[in-house]
């Protein structure tokens, strides 16, 4: 046994172990008090990097959930407005059926029906112009100066096409890839057309109408639509002073229009896939604009067909909106599952296992107390040298 006083190796050893235990105890205290296993990069550099990436995904997905919910709200707003438009179209059809009953409806009754009919057309236009979400017009396509709503919703945490959903409320929601065949006859219409004929053929089959002293172009339209053979396949309208004749048949079409009157011109038009001719959510876009009337028996009969097409078109558009809403809701459900799983992964990396850490803390605490006692004993060992020096 050697006794030295310049270098107390036992005390140095006790101090070193005490310092290690004290550091471990401080680390355990920090983790237990914060609940985090990684409080600084030095705790787990690789784990911190992974955790930060997961946190970016989690934060982005939480915002994406709100974005997708905004999408649901936009679609619900549009569909709510169109639900009222559908109710209006149903009422307009009721009025048309009522006015078409010429056996009991005199001109005064039909005029009264036309008054309400016109107001309902105006309300369709107002709904289309004013329905909005956050300042953005949703149904203005087809209205004067209106543009189709196109919204892009960020429903993912990354910058890829798959992280976005596009919503379009344009003519495409009516489910059309073409329009009904139509043609026009241009020229001057006057009483001189008495006895002249206008013929329309659809894929080789058609009808010829002989005009009877028409007063104006509207009278020409009325005579054409009043002909049973004509209105079974065609509908005539006054388009800003031009006679337009369109087919009613939902098929690939070639329509030809001719006139026996000098100075009138016509020709042939071909359309591909036909279906709803709707182009917007206002009365004109739905094909029930100002030219559709119920002020006479013939006009009311033709209005029924126009309204049937409008109701069908609007139903198709609303079905598309419903599909958008269902997609957004599934997106929200999927995002919530991702957030849950990513949060669990991040927790496994960054969060403290409280039970395990408490075991470590207790061990460090006991060793620290024991180390302190042993350091005191080690510091007392050199005192025995004094006994030798006393002799």
Secondary structure as GFF3:
##gff-version 3
##sequence-region A 1 391
A	DSSP	alpha_helix	9	34	.	.	.	ID=ss1
A	DSSP	three_ten_helix	41	43	.	.	.	ID=ss2
A	DSSP	alpha_helix	45	99	.	.	.	ID=ss3
A	DSSP	alpha_helix	107	130	.	.	.	ID=ss4
A	DSSP	beta_strand	132	133	.	.	.	ID=ss5
A	DSSP	beta_strand	136	137	.	.	.	ID=ss6
A	DSSP	beta_strand	149	154	.	.	.	ID=ss7
A	DSSP	three_ten_helix	161	163	.	.	.	ID=ss8
A	DSSP	beta_strand	164	169	.	.	.	ID=ss9
A	DSSP	three_ten_helix	171	174	.	.	.	ID=ss10
A	DSSP	beta_strand	182	185	.	.	.	ID=ss11
A	DSSP	three_ten_helix	191	193	.	.	.	ID=ss12
A	DSSP	beta_strand	197	202	.	.	.	ID=ss13
A	DSSP	beta_strand	205	210	.	.	.	ID=ss14
A	DSSP	alpha_helix	217	225	.	.	.	ID=ss15
A	DSSP	alpha_helix	228	231	.	.	.	ID=ss16
A	DSSP	beta_strand	234	239	.	.	.	ID=ss17
A	DSSP	beta_strand	242	247	.	.	.	ID=ss18
A	DSSP	beta_strand	253	259	.	.	.	ID=ss19
A	DSSP	beta_strand	268	271	.	.	.	ID=ss20
A	DSSP	alpha_helix	297	350	.	.	.	ID=ss21
A	DSSP	alpha_helix	354	381	.	.	.	ID=ss22
A	DSSP	alpha_helix	384	390	.	.	.	ID=ss23
###
